[in-house]
Structures are given as structure tokens and as C-alpha cells.
Amino acid sequence: MRILFIKQLFDPEPTAKSLDFAIELKKRGHEIQVLTGFPSYPLGRIYDGYKQRLWLKEEMNGIEIIRVPIYPNHTKSGFKRSIYYMSYALSASLIGLFLIKKPDVAFVYQGAIPVAVPAILLKWFKKVPFVYDINDLWPETVEDSGMVKNKRILSLINSWANFNYRKARSITVLSPGFKERLIGKGVPEDKITFVNNWNRDIISGHTFENYIIFPKDKLNILYAGTLGPMQSLVTVLLAAEKLQSSKKFNFVFIGTGNDENNLKKITKQKNLDNVTFLPRVSKEKISNYINAADVLLIHLKKTSLFEITIPSKIFSYMLHAKPVLMGLLGDSAEIITKSKCGILFDPENVASLVDAINRIGKLTMKERNEMGIRGKEYYNEQFSIEKATDKMEEVFKQSIN
């Protein structure tokens, strides 16, 4: 098959089902072409080494990539973010579609609903079916984030999302909860397939051996990822404040995002000497920091949407064989419970987080190691890229036929 990836985010940006997925499909004999934007997420500016132009063709690991211009913006402004999403849809449609080879099927990774525009145009004018991979539910995502509050605009977004669902030949979702939500929106059940995401980090055997940042005499709790309002990491800082006097726990944040300055301001105001912020590092290096930590933290706001969301960060943490401390309910919590690889706490509940930290702090190193190993074993059994690609291949074939 000739498969076209239509993705606003692609390597070197952190995103699921990206270069690793393209390489796995290429190994199986498929021809892959990628239509994406110039990389800017999560920095809000074009990455070093890239300069925007009308288009750019490059190659990564034998995969042909076509990049089109975008308006880079990752602020809290709903208006500016909408321009960011629309800029890719317009560039991909008006420029990118004239640069691609006609595919047998298109794979559309939906982070935002405008990304489907070029795929729908391909369907109308070239009769190319597309598989719609749903990773965020709209309008729920923008409503929960607070970026859009106007009910009329939310209703319009909902209508647009439903239009995209109707035009897709097949739909894949990242969790069983997403499938149930789409069925509730009127999407036919036989059109939807659950295909899990997977880990895409490079797992190294090296450790970031900086004992000032990761003291050997403390339990080092690491959060690596976006520092945004949806992660609600103020909860973690308030827990760190309550645990500060114990001198047993050390919190390390790696990443950047809209809430970064606010989090650093709170840390300074509260004089938290058990909290350290480190800048975002490349995916080639993040593994070294994860290896240096004792416990890995995941936290999102307490919303019904996140109860059916499974962050790909979970899989990265599990594959590193580290115990997971997670503030999420629903589908994600079920993974941790079944694998017995971590301790859960109620999201946005400081007391619950403090209790969970104290519980994991009472475990021996051997018990924590066993917890991490169980997570890795469960991941290999349930969530490998090979198994997920088997499912995606079948969806592609059915969509063409």
C-alpha cells in the first residue's frame, strides 16, 4: 500500500504514531509519505535547524517528509491556537496536496479537527479514503482547557468534528472510553477500532548521574513532559510543600509549557528547596533522566475526558521499568491496576497525592524495582508497536477495500 500520513506534528516533535510508526510500516513493504508542518511544538517557535519556506522535502530513515508552513503558537490564547491549527490545514491543502503522490489510503492523526481538511479534499477530488486516528475529543478538549468558553463556538466545533467522523472511511481510537464516547455521538460502532498508542522513546542504559539534582539519599520523583494547565502541576507543588519538612522526597520537573513560569513563581514564593526545574531535553536524552529517577509521575486535571484518555507517557514510563505514581482515573488507572506497576491517587487532590507518596516511600528498593519490572512485562505483552501496527494494517486494508 501507498500510505500518506497527514499529521500536523511529526518528528522531531514529541507526538504519538510518528516516525516510529512510519518505519514499522515501511519494514512491512508499504510506501510511506508524510505531509506535516515545520516543527514548533511545544516551544511555540520553529525548531533550530529549520527555517520556514513554501515547502521543504526531507528524508528521515528512508521516509519522505514534506513540510509546509505554519503559524507557530502554543500560548493559552484560543484565538492564536486556532490560527496555528488552521495554518497547517490551509498550507497542507493549498500547497502540500500538489506535492504528494496519490496514496491508496491516508492516515490522519487528529490532534485538532482542522487536520482533516486536506484528507477530505483528497477524498472528494481523488477518491482517496482516510483512516481518522482520534487522539483528542473535540470540543471537549478545548472546553476543558478553558481556551474556548463560548457555547455557540463549542457547538460549531462539535458539528465540524461530527462532519469529519462521517467523512472518514474508518476511525481508530486510543482507548475503549473514546470508542464509547463516539458511539454516543452517533458514530457507527463497526466504523471504530481501538488501537493503543505505544512508547516511542529511546531506552538507553545510561543514567544522568547528577547527585545534586537526583540525590542518592532521597526518593527522586520525576515528571517529564508538558508543563501546562491541563497537567495541573500546582497540585504536585502543594504536595511538595507539605512533604518538605520530611527531607525524604525530591521532585524534578523536565519540560516546558504555558504554565512553566507560574509553576516556577509558586516554587520561589513557597521557597520549595525540594523542587527542581530542568529545561526540555531531546528524546534521545530523556531516557537518561528517567533512569536516574526512583518514581515517575503522571498527573492531569480531574475531568471526564481524561478518564477515557490514555497518555502515551504511561507506556514510556512502563517500558523504563520504573514505578508509576499516577493521578488519573478510568482507562489509564485500569492499566496501572492490572499491571500492578504503580500507585494511584485522586487527581487534583493534594492529600491523596501526599498519601500516595508516603506509601511508595515506605516500599523497599527491591519492592519498587519489582513494581517497575511488572510494568515493563505488561507493556511488552499488551502494548508493543508490532501488535498495534498489525491492527492498523488491517484497518488500512479494510478502508481500501
Beta strands, then each sheet from edge to edge (+ up, - down):
strand 1: 2-6
strand 2: 31-37
strand 3: 56-60
strand 4: 63-68
strand 5: 105-110
strand 6: 130-134
strand 7: 170-173
strand 8: 192-194
strand 9: 219-224
strand 10: 249-254
strand 11: 275-278
strand 12: 295-299
strand 13: 324-327
strand 14: 342-344
sheet 1: 3+ 4- 2- 1- 5- 6- 7- 8-
sheet 2: 11+ 10+ 9+ 12+ 13+ 14+
end
